Amino acid sequence: MSKNTLRLVLLVVTLIMPISIFCQDQVHNRRYFKKFFRSSANDRLLVLGENHASDVGAAIYPDLVKYLNRKTGLRTLLIEFGPSEAFFYNRYLETGDEKHLNYTLYAGGDKMWREAWRTLYAFNQKLKKPLIVTGIDFDRTRTFAYALYSIFMGYEQYPDFLQQLMAEIRTDEFYNTYSIGYPSPKEIDWVKKVKTLLKNNYWELQSFLRPHDLRIVTEILQNEGTGYNEGREEILTETTQRVIAESDEQLFFLLIGRNHTYNNPLPLYGDRQSLVARLKKDSNIHVRTGPILFQDTDLWGGKNRSETIRLFEIEQKTPWKGHQETLLNIKPKQPLRVIPLTGDLEPLARYADFILLARGRRL
């Protein structure tokens, strides 16, 4: 090899190395996921539990989606938001217009999540069968309203019973009163009132809405979630079961808050049964779940997310801290590694099927 050729090779390697930090090959032992999705079971659901305060989820999400799509054909992404939020993600994947992301909670306010969806948009453009985003949680009030507004505005004329609703949503007062965050009792009442209006006039919706739009509105009306209240896990479970039963797909991927993923309750979270614990009782859905554990990883904090806080979950969090010596001695070749709960870690299997261990600050 000539000196010039050697220099060129070294230059290419140098340019590629920084990019590889976020490539899908960083997830070690990915065959663990592929084997599950290629089983003979009918409907298969992979659930990853994450900490909302960490940007690790945003960093690995698009690469996991790309990998699972390429290796298994998975295309349905369940999200811990309502069908209205899913509507805007789907519109973005269809059009590439980032105004749709502005109506979402994560991509609308977090730079890493916006970049994650940009990556998914670019990937989706190459697919013969596009990705499908489906919401299984409650709708945030403003997102709920703007999704309906966006749908109905696609028609030159809409029924008289919608006139007052559309006029209300257009006002600055509505924007200043309702939010995309935690719904207040007033917001819950408003959503309930609007759903009642639409259900009472559903026959007229059927007569003027195009089939695709009618399906979206129907999904919004079917969603019974209202907020972070008692009964949320039951509604999440029922919605997930319904979505899977009504889907033509068999493979599903859900990234959700970690509290929803434990097979058995932890002392920290009381004795309630999680979404996953409930789903595992359903013989028609085969569920595999694991939390993402962070070690020595920066998380955002503060009002503007400009400050960082340190979260040492392996030493401090139940039940992982009881096995910290084993976990900390694992030397993964990659920043992320799937670890089946066997051997010394087998006692943890009562909480999850595996863990995804994230280490280092270069995630």
PADO-574889 format. One record per atom (N, C-alpha, C): x, y, z; residue in one letter. Coordinates in steps of 0.1 Angstrom, whole numbers, plus 5000, padded with zeros to 4 digits. Each point is the difference from the previous one (the first is absolute). Layout:
XYZa/...
//
This chain:
500849885000m/499250125000m/500950125000m/499750104991s/500850124999s/499750095012s/500950105002k/499850095011k/498750084998k/499850044987n/498850084997n/498749935003n/500049874996t/498949915002t/499849985015t/501049985008l/499949995014l/499550125007l/500450124995r/499550135006r/498550014997r/499549964988l/498650004997l/499249915009l/500549885002v/499349905008v/499950065015v/501150055005l/500050065013l/499050125001l/499950084989l/499150115000l/498649965001l/499649904992v/498749944999v/499649955014v/500949925006v/499749945013v/499850115010v/500850115000t/499950115009t/498650074998t/499550014988l/498850074998l/498849915004l/500149874999i/498949915003i/499949985015i/501150005007m/499949975014m/499150085009m/500050144998p/499050085008p/498649974997p/499749974987i/498649974996i/499549875006i/500949905002s/499649875005s/499650005014s/500250125007i/499550005014i/498549985001i/499350044990f/498549995001f/499549894990f/500849924994c/499549904990c/499449885007c/499249934993q/499349895006q/500949895005q/501249994995d/500949895004d/500550025015d/499650125006q/500550025014q/499249915009q/498849954996v/499249925009v/500649854999v/500649965011h/500649875000h/499049895002h/500249884994n/499149895002n/498650034995n/499950074989r/498750034994r/499249884996r/500649894998r/499349884996r/499049955011r/500250055012y/499049975011y/498650054996y/500050124993f/498750064996f/499549924987f/500949984991k/499749944988k/499449865002k/500549925009k/499549875003k/498650005005k/499750105009f/498750025005f/499050034989f/500350094991f/499150044990f/499849894989f/500949914999r/499949904990r/499549875006r/499450005012s/499449885005s/498749974993s/499449895004s/498849954993s/498850065006s/500150095010a/498950065007a/499350094990a/498750035002n/499250084991n/500450155002n/499650065011d/500350145003d/501150025010d/501050074996r/501250025009r/500250145002r/500250035013l/500250145005l/501350015008l/500950094995l/501250035007l/499850135007l/500250005014v/499950125008v/501350035006v/500450134998l/501250055007l/499650115009l/500449995013g/499750095010g/501250105002g/499650134999e/501150115000e/499650105011e/501050085003n/499950115010n/499750134992n/498950065002h/499650124992h/501050115001h/500850005011a/501050115002a/501349984993a/500149894992s/501249974993s/499950024985s/501050054994d/500050004985d/500649884994d/500349905008v/500549874994v/498949944991v/498750015005g/498949944992g/500050064986g/500250134999a/499950074987a/501349954991a/501149985007a/501249964993a/499949874993a/499449905007i/500049864995i/498749974993i/498950075002y/498749974994y/500049984985y/500550094992p/500049994986p/500849884995p/501149975006d/500849894996d/499449875003d/499349995011l/499349885003l/498849974991l/499350114996v/498949994991v/500649954986v/501050064996k/500649974987k/500549855000k/500649965010y/500549865001y/498849905000y/499050035008l/498949915001l/499249994987l/499950114993n/499450004987n/500749924990n/501350024999r/500949934991r/500049855002r/500149965013k/500249865003k/498749925002k/498950075004t/498849935003t/498850054992t/500150124994g/498850054993g/499150095009g/500450025012l/499250075009l/499850154995l/498750055001r/499850134995r/499050085009r/499449935010t/499050075009t/500750045013t/500050135002l/500650065012l/498950055009l/499949945012l/499150055010l/500650105008l/499350115004i/500650105008i/499250035012i/500750065010e/499450035013e/499350144999e/499250014990f/499250124997f/498749964994f/499150104998g/498749964995g/500150004984g/498849954994p/500050004986p/500150134993p/499750115007s/500150134994s/501550034998s/500949975009e/501450024999e/500549914989e/499549884999a/500449904989a/499750064987a/498850074999f/499650064988f/501050104994f/500650085009f/501050104995f/501349934997f/500449895007y/501249934996y/499849944986y/498949944998n/499749944987n/500050104989n/499450125003r/500050104990r/501450054996r/500950005010y/501450044998y/500749894992y/499849885003l/500649894992l/499650004986l/498750044998e/499550014986e/500550114992e/500150125007t/500350134992t/501450055003t/500649975011g/501350065003g/499950155005g/498850055001d/499850135005d/500150015015d/501050075005e/500249995015e/499050085008e/499150084993k/499050065008k/499249905008k/499849884995h/499349905006h/500649955013h/501450015001l/500749965012l/499750105011l/499750124996n/499850115010n/498849975009n/499149924996y/498849965008y/500349885009y/501249944999t/500349895009t/500750045012t/500049925011l/500650045012l/501549985000l/500549894995y/501449975000y/500750074989y/499749974988a/500750064988a/499750154999a/498950055007g/499750144999g/500950085010g/500649945010g/500750075009g/501449955004g/500449894994d/501349945003d/500849984987d/501250055000k/500850004988k/500349864995k/500449925010m/500449864997m/498849924994m/498850025006w/498949934994w/499650054987w/500250134997r/499750054987r/500949944990r/501349995004e/501049944991e/499749854998e/499549935010a/499649864999a/498949984989a/499050095000w/499049994991w/500450044986w/501050094999r/500550034987r/500749884994r/500749925008t/500649884996t/499049904995t/498949995008l/499049904996l/499350054987l/499850134998y/499450044988y/500949964988y/501350035000a/500949964989a/499949854998a/500049925010f/499949864999f/498649964993f/499050065005n/498649974996n/499950024985n/500750104995q/499950044985q/500449884991q/500849915006k/500649904992k/499249875000k/499050005009l/499249885002l/498849984991l/499849884995k/498949974992k/498750005008k/500149955012k/498950005010k/500450105011k/499450115001p/500550115010p/499749965014p/500750075009l/499849985014l/498650055005l/499549945010i/498750045005i/500250035015i/499550125004v/500150055014v/498649995006v/499949945011t/498749985007t/500050045014t/499150085005g/500050055014g/499149915008g/500649965012i/499249925009i/499650065013i/500550135002d/499850075013d/499050114998d/499750085010f/499150114999f/500550114991f/499050084995d/500450114992d/500250135008d/501050074997r/500250145006r/499050094994r/499450095007t/498850084996t/500350084987t/501150075000r/500250094988r/500349914988r/500849895002t/500349914989t/498749944994t/499249965009f/498749944997f/499250104991f/499950135004a/499250104993a/500650034986a/501450015000y/500650044988y/500049894989y/500049875005a/499949894991a/498650004993a/499050025008l/498650014994l/499950124991l/500550115004y/500050124991y/500749974987y/501249945001s/500749974987s/499349914991s/499349905006i/499249914991i/498850074994i/499250075008f/498850074995f/500350114990f/501250065002m/500450114991m/500349954986m/500149874998g/500349954987g/498849994991g/498950055004y/498850004993y/499550144997y/499450034989e/499550134996e/498850035009e/499249905003q/498950035009q/499949885010q/499750045013y/499749895010y/498750035006y/499449915007p/498750015005p/499850125010p/498850055001d/499750115009d/500449975015d/499849885004f/500349975014f/501550025004f/500950014990l/501450025002l/500450155000l/499150094996q/500350144998q/500550065013q/499349995011q/500450065012q/501349945006q/500249874998l/501249935005l/501250064993l/499950004987m/501150054991m/500450155004m/499050085002a/500250145003a/500750015013a/499649925010e/500650005013e/501549965000e/500349904992i/501449955000i/500950114993i/499550084991r/500850104993r/500450115009r/499450025011t/500250125008t/501349995009t/500550125003d/501250015009d/499649965014d/498850025003e/499549965014e/500149855002e/499749934989f/500149855001f/501449965002f/500950064993y/501449965001y/500650035014y/499650125005n/500450045013n/499449925012n/498949944997t/499249935011t/500449855001t/500249944988y/500349865000y/501449974996y/500549885004s/501449974998s/500349864994s/501349974998i/500449874995i/500649925011i/499850055013g/500649945011g/499049925008g/500250005013y/499149935010y/498650064999y/499049934997p/498650054998p/499450045014p/499550125001s/499350045011s/498649955000s/499250015011p/498649955000p/499250084989p/500350134998k/499350074990k/500349954986k/501349964998e/500349944986e/499449874998e/500049925011i/499349874998i/498550014997i/499450105006d/498650024997d/499850054986d/500950094995w/499950054987w/500149884989w/501049925002v/500149884991v/498849915000v/499549985012k/498849925002k/498850064992k/499950135002k/498950074993k/500149994985k/501250024995v/500249994985v/499849864995v/500449905007k/499849864996k/498549975000k/499350055010t/498549975000t/499450074988t/500450124996l/499550074989l/500249914987l/501249954998l/500349934988l/499349865000l/499949945011k/499349875001k/498650014997k/499450115005n/498550024998n/499850034985n/501050054993n/499850034986n/500949914991n/500249885005y/501049914993y/499449964986y/498749984999w/499449974987w/500350104989w/500150135004e/500250114991e/501550004997e/500949975009l/501449994998l/500349894989l/499349895001q/500149894991q/499750044986q/499050104998s/499550034987s/501050104993s/500850085007f/500850104993f/501549975002f/500549925009l/501449985001l/500549894991l/501150024994r/500749904992r/500349885009r/500149884995p/500249885009p/501350015009p/501150054994h/501250025008h/499850095012h/499350114997d/499850105011d/499049955010d/499049934995l/499049945009l/500749905010l/500949924995r/500749915008r/500850075011r/500650114997i/500850075010i/499150065011i/498950064995v/499050065010v/499449895009v/499849894994t/499449885007t/501049965011t/501349994996e/501049965010e/500150105012e/499950134996i/500050105011i/498849995009i/498849974994l/498849985009l/500049885008l/500749894995q/500049885007q/501050005012q/500950105000n/501050015011n/499350055013n/500049915010e/499450045013e/500950055010e/501350024997g/500950065010g/499750145002g/500250055012t/499850145003t/501250075006t/500949925007g/501150075006g/500749905009g/500950065009y/500849925009y/499249965013y/498849944998n/499249975011n/499949855003n/499249975010e/499949865003e/499249934989e/500549884996g/499349934989g/500850024987g/501150075000r/500750034988r/500649874994r/500549915009e/500649884995e/499049914994e/498849995006e/498949924994e/499750054986e/499950144998i/499650054988i/501149984989i/501350025005l/501149974991l/500049864995l/499749915009t/499949864996t/498949974990t/498850055003e/498949984991e/500250064986e/500650125000t/500350074988t/501049924991t/501049965007t/501149924993t/499449874994t/499249935008q/499449884995q/499150024988q/499250115001r/499150034989r/500850044987r/501150085002v/500850044989v/500649884993v/500649915008i/500649884994i/499049914993i/498849995007a/499049914994a/499550054987a/499950134998e/499450064988e/501050024989e/501349995003s/501050024991s/500249894990s/500450034988d/500449894990d/501449965003d/500850075008e/501449965003e/500049905011e/501249945002q/500249905011q/501250055009q/500850094996l/501150045007l/499950155005l/500350025013f/499850135006f/501150045009f/500450135001f/501150045008f/499450125008f/500250005013l/499650105009l/501150055009l/500350134999l/500950075010l/499250075009l/500149975013i/499150065010i/500750025013i/499450085009g/500650025013g/500249875008g/501149995007r/500449885006r/499049945010r/499350095007n/499049955010n/499049914994n/499750014987h/499049924993h/500549864996h/501349975002t/500649884994t/500349895010t/499950035013y/500449895009y/499049895001y/500549885000n/499149885001n/499449995014n/500750045010n/499550005014n/500350145006n/499150045008p/500250135006p/501350025008p/500650115000l/501150045008l/499550075013l/500749995011p/499650075012p/499950154998p/500850054991l/500050154997l/498750054994l/499349914992y/498950044993y/498749945005y/499949945012g/498849955005g/499749864994g/498749965002d/499749864996d/499150004988d/499950104992r/499250004988r/500749924989r/499149944992q/500549924989q/500350094988q/501149984994s/500450084988s/499349964987s/500250084990l/499549974987l/500549864995l/501349985002v/500649884995v/499549885008v/499950015013a/499549895008a/498649964996a/499250104996r/498749974996r/500049944986r/500850054991l/500149944986l/500549865000l/500849965010k/500649875000k/498949895004k/498950055004k/498949915003k/499249974988k/500250074989d/499349994988d/500749894991d/499549894998s/500649894993s/500150034985s/499350104995n/500150034986n/501150104996n/500650065010i/501150094998i/501349955007i/501049984993h/501349965006h/500950125002h/500350025013v/500650135004v/501549975005v/500950084995r/501449995006r/500350145004r/500550025013t/500250135005t/501350015008t/500650125000g/501150035008g/500350155001g/500550045012p/500350145002p/501450044995p/500150124996i/501450064997i/500650055013i/501149945004l/500750055011l/501250094996l/500150115007f/501050104997f/501150005011f/501250004996q/501150015009q/501050114996q/500350095008d/500950114997d/499650074988d/498850044999t/499550064988t/499350145003t/500350104992d/499450135003d/498550004996d/499250065008l/498650024998l/499750155000l/499050044993w/499750155000w/499250035013w/500150125004g/499350055012g/499950155000g/499350065009g/499850145001g/498950044990g/499550135002k/498950054992k/500349994985k/501250034996n/500350014985n/500849884996n/500149905008r/500849884997r/501450044996r/500550115005s/501350044997s/501049945011s/499449975012e/500849945010e/500049854998e/501049935006t/499949864999t/500149945015t/499349895002i/500149935012i/500649864998i/500549945011r/500649874999r/499049905006r/499849894993l/499149905005l/500849875000l/500349955012f/500749875002f/499049895003f/499349964990e/498949915003e/500449865005e/501149954996i/500449875003i/500449995015i/500550115006e/500350005014e/498850035009e/499150084994q/498950065009q/498649944998q/499749954988k/498649964997k/499749865004k/498949985006t/499449865003t/499449954987t/500349884996p/500749895007p/501549994995p/500450094991w/501349984993w/501150025010w/499950085010k/501150035009k/500549875007k/499149915002g/500349875007g/501049924992g/500150034987h/500849924991h/501150094993h/500350115007q/500950104994q/501449944997q/500549925008e/501449954998e/500049924987e/499049914997t/500049934988t/499850094988t/499150095001l/499750094989l/501250094997l/500650055010l/501150094997l/501349934995l/500049875002n/501149924995n/499949964985n/498850024995i/499749974986i/500850104991i/500849954992k/500850094991k/499549994986k/499050074996p/499549984986p/500950074990p/500149944989k/500850064989k/499450124994k/498750015002q/499250114995q/499450095011q/499650124998p/499450085010p/498749955005p/499349924992l/498749945003l/500149854999l/499449935009r/500149855000r/498749945005r/499449914993v/498949925005v/500549895009v/499549995012i/500549905010i/498849915004i/499949884995p/499049915006p/500249975014p/499049995008l/500149995014l/500149855004l/501349954999t/500349865004t/501250005009t/500349885006g/501149995009g/499850095012g/501050085004d/500050085012d/498850104999d/499650044988l/498950104998l/498649934999l/499949875002e/498749944998e/499050055010e/500350045012p/499050055009p/499250124995p/500750084991l/499450114994l/499049974989l/499949874996a/499149964990a/498550015004a/499850015013r/498650025005r/499550144997r/500950094996y/499650144997y/500050034985y/500949934992a/500150024986a/500649884993a/500050004987d/500549894992d/501550024997d/500450134999f/501450034997f/500250155005f/501250044999i/500350145002i/500850054989i/499950134996l/500850064990l/501050105008l/501249965001l/501050075008l/500650114992l/499950135005a/500650114993a/501150065008a/501250004995r/501150055008r/500850114993r/500650085007g/500950114994g/499250124996g/500750114997r/499450134997r/499950034986r/500349914991r/500150034986r/498749954993r/499049975007l/498749964994l/499450114992l/
//
